[in-house]
Amino acid sequence: MLLRLFPSIARPFSVSSRSREMGQDSSECEVIQVKRRATLRLCNVSSYATEILEIRADDPTLHVVVIPGNPGVVLFYKEFLQSLYELLGGTASVTAVGHISQTKKSWEHGRLFSLQEQINHKMDVIKQELQNNEVPILLVGHSIGSYISVEMFKRSPEKVKYCIGLYPFLALNLQSRKQYIIGKIAESRILCVVLSFIVALLGLLPIRLLRLIVTTFLGKFWSATAVDAVCSHLVKYHTMRNVLFMAMTEFRKLSETPDWAFMRENQHKIAFLFGSDDHWGPLQMFEEISKQVPDAALSIEREGLTDHGFCCTEAGSLWVAEHVAKLIKNQKASQ
């Protein structure tokens, strides 16, 4: 399942982009230097232990809520959150909400959580953490987090003002062999147990050896934060079982046709960023959205400078944060 977040080894790159909506290079965003580090806290949401990574603004005009992909470990998004907060000049609070039981410790006693339960959980976070806040919410979803964000938008249109999907996984790609293989693994309980057990054995290795293995085989250009996230969260039996179980329920649900009617009704409040070579969010989906939701803000990064696992490198996190910041500023200017 690590193929979901890590489809290829990340590589260094310069910042540039081609997109249909972004008229200027995203590096031209005016930046007010407001540096603040993201903090991780564990809270109880509807009786479930929930990891929240956040940067709180002193007087926010907006609250950006980031919904991760699968794996849903929020530490992967630390550089992205910090870059986005800075690019928005400290005017917005930024929060990433982790998935249930994809945490550092096993708090849920072996229980497995479906895609629908994860969506319900994110809505509970909004109700518990942000319901009494008058500041509008903007959702940013990555991969399956894009699908979750759209579903959250449908449930709370009065609170959510805009929704951005990054490398969105919105429907099955029947042409993808990787998805086919992952789907077969996720459907087999025996394979899921065996794979999770093997991954958990890696977690028993000395931390220096584990970090070396992660760096060598997954990403030599990854940020230290991403490597730490793998070592602290992913090499756990409970995490991998939940990653695979959630994937199984994703594949079943995303065999359905996306809710084009809702997207058309809210097309001026929706944006998507696609990669030029991403089997989770293929260009066929970009073309379909272009037809079904013609006024949505759609962009393609065509130079191969980032990939589906953008959050694993500091450079990828910065580039995507610049793109998101510009979308947010454009949305504010149009109001």
Salt bridges, closest charged atoms under 4 A:
GLU21 OE2 - ARG20 NE 3.39
GLU51 OE1 - HIS233 NE2 2.94
GLU54 OE2 - ARG41 NE 2.55
GLU54 OE1 - ARG56 NE 3.48
ASP58 OD2 - ARG36 NH2 3.24
GLU86 OE1 - LYS35 NZ 3.27
GLU117 OE2 - ARG111 NH2 2.79
GLU129 OE1 - ARG41 NH2 2.69
GLU151 OE2 - LYS154 NZ 3.23
GLU187 OE1 - ARG252 NH2 3.07
ASP228 OD1 - ARG211 NH1 2.08
GLU250 OE1 - ARG4 NH2 2.90
GLU256 OE1 - LYS253 NZ 3.13
ASP259 OD2 - LYS154 NZ 2.99
ASP278 OD2 - HIS308 ND1 2.88
ASP295 OD2 - HIS268 NE2 3.98
